[in-house]
Amino acid sequence: MKPKSKQYSNDEWPKCSFFGIYDGHGGHVCADFLRDYLHQFIIKDSSFPSDPIKAIREGFKEAEKLFLEFAEGQQYEVGDIDRSGSCAIVALIIDDMCYIGNTGDSRACLSADGGKIVIGLSNDHKPTDEIEIERILLNNGRIY
């Protein structure tokens, strides 16, 4: 069930917090890029703050697009480009609602009742998962 989004006027800004963990691989450049910019892409999206789910999705897309452009423009040696990447798990809290976004296999859990209850808040994106297999193949990707 999708939560109802509150409508904000142009001069009203909701109480928000943003937390992110970026688990880089193949170097730190991508994780550093996400640390510095992902939250900005999300809050500057035209659907923020009225549709935070869409803003998170669009923010992730914008980050990927701009990082790829950035990495392809970095020439370390002739023909060599940065090949780093990163998993990301983010929590965006607006007023009293928490939104989780992730890519890769970093995950978020909620602990309740003094740690007696643990609730998973995200799904890993692994090529062995049926949903991920379908998504990869529908986007002309390959699994090997």
C-alpha positions in Angstrom: 0.0 0.0 0.0 1.4 3.4 -1.0 1.2 6.0 1.8 -0.7 9.2 1.1 1.6 12.0 0.3 1.1 15.4 1.9 0.9 18.4 -0.3 3.2 21.2 0.5 3.1 24.8 -0.7 6.0 26.3 -2.5 7.2 28.2 0.6 6.7 25.3 3.0 9.5 22.9 3.7 8.7 19.7 5.7 10.9 18.5 8.6 13.2 15.9 6.9 16.3 13.8 7.6 18.4 11.8 5.1 20.7 9.0 5.9 22.8 7.0 3.4 25.3 4.2 3.4 27.3 3.6 0.2 29.2 0.4 -0.1 31.7 0.9 -2.9 33.4 -1.7 -5.0 36.2 -1.4 -7.5 37.4 1.8 -5.8 35.8 4.6 -3.8 35.0 7.1 -6.5 31.3 6.1 -7.0 30.6 5.8 -3.3 32.1 9.2 -2.7 30.0 10.7 -5.6 26.8 9.2 -4.1 27.8 10.5 -0.6 28.2 14.0 -2.0 25.3 14.2 -4.4 22.5 11.6 -4.1 20.6 13.4 -1.4 20.7 16.6 -3.6 19.3 14.8 -6.6 16.5 13.5 -4.5 15.5 16.8 -2.8 15.9 18.8 -6.0 13.6 16.5 -8.0 10.3 18.2 -9.0 8.3 15.6 -7.2 9.9 16.3 -3.8 8.5 16.6 -1.2 5.0 15.7 -2.3 5.9 12.3 -3.8 9.1 11.1 -2.0 9.0 7.6 -3.5 9.2 9.1 -7.0 11.8 11.6 -5.9 14.0 8.8 -4.6 13.6 6.7 -7.8 14.4 9.7 -10.0 17.3 10.8 -7.7 18.9 7.3 -8.1 18.4 7.5 -11.9 19.9 10.9 -12.1 22.9 9.9 -9.9 23.6 6.9 -12.1 23.4 8.9 -15.3 25.6 11.7 -14.1 28.1 9.3 -12.4 28.5 7.4 -15.7 29.1 10.6 -17.6 31.6 11.7 -14.9 33.5 8.3 -14.9 33.6 8.2 -18.7 35.2 11.7 -18.7 37.9 10.7 -16.3 41.0 9.6 -18.1 43.5 8.0 -15.7 45.6 6.5 -18.5 44.9 6.3 -22.2 41.7 4.2 -22.6 41.3 3.6 -18.8 38.2 4.8 -17.1 37.0 4.6 -13.5 35.3 1.2 -12.9 34.1 1.7 -9.4 30.5 1.2 -8.4 28.5 1.2 -5.2 25.5 -0.3 -3.5 23.4 2.2 -1.7 20.8 2.1 1.0 19.1 5.4 2.0 16.5 6.4 4.5 14.5 9.6 3.9 12.4 10.7 6.9 9.7 13.3 6.1 7.7 14.4 9.1 6.7 11.1 10.7 7.1 8.9 7.6 10.3 6.9 6.7 11.1 6.0 3.1 13.8 3.5 2.2 15.6 3.2 -1.1 18.3 0.8 -2.2 20.2 -0.6 -5.0 22.5 -3.6 -4.7 22.7 -5.8 -1.7 23.0 -3.3 1.2 19.9 -3.7 3.4 18.0 -1.8 6.0 16.3 -3.4 9.1 14.2 -1.9 11.8 14.7 -3.0 15.3 11.7 -2.9 17.7 10.8 -3.9 21.2 14.3 -3.5 22.5 15.8 -5.6 19.7 13.3 -8.5 20.1 11.7 -7.8 16.8 13.7 -7.2 13.6 11.9 -6.1 10.4 13.5 -6.1 7.0 12.8 -2.8 5.2 14.6 -3.4 1.8 15.1 -6.2 -0.7 18.5 -7.1 -2.0 19.1 -6.8 -5.8 20.9 -10.0 -6.7 20.9 -11.7 -10.1 19.8 -15.0 -8.4 16.5 -13.4 -7.4 13.5 -14.1 -9.7 12.4 -10.5 -9.8 15.9 -9.3 -10.5 16.4 -11.9 -13.2 13.3 -10.6 -15.0 14.2 -7.0 -14.5 17.7 -7.5 -15.9 16.5 -9.5 -18.9 13.7 -7.0 -19.7 16.3 -4.2 -19.8 18.5 -6.1 -22.3 21.0 -7.2 -19.6 22.7 -10.5 -19.4 23.4 -12.8 -16.4 26.5 -14.9 -16.5 
